[in-house]
């Protein structure tokens, strides 16, 4: 899967937020806030096509966290992206 275009991660007053950019930007009725882990995973996903395993590997390399906790965090992150329609199939 890959992230939809026209979304940028910005730090606003110490908060990590996703904002729409460009003429064809996503219609947001609210701002999406990301914690430090979410912001890290977003940056990793921005590198191109990603999968659960690639984000899992990156998270475990960056943070001292068990594989079980890292997998839970990555799966939760991807599910939230899907529920907000922020990802698309890479096919």
C-alpha positions, 0 to 999 in steps of 0.5 A: 500500500502507499499513502495518498498524495497531498498530505504533509506531516507538520509540527505545529506548536509541538504537535505532529499533525497531518494537513492537506496540501494542494488544489485536490487536497483531502477534505478534512473536517478535523485535524489528524494528530500523530504521536511521536511513534505515529509521526515516525511511521508516517515518515517511513511510509512516505518513502514509497510502497510499504507493508506491515513488515517494513514498518515493523522492522523500521519501528523495532530498529528505531525504538527499544520495543518488543516485536509484539508491541511494535506489531500492535502499534503498526497494525493499529497505525495502518488500520487508522490510516485505512479508516481515514482513507489515507492509504491506497493500494499499490496495485 
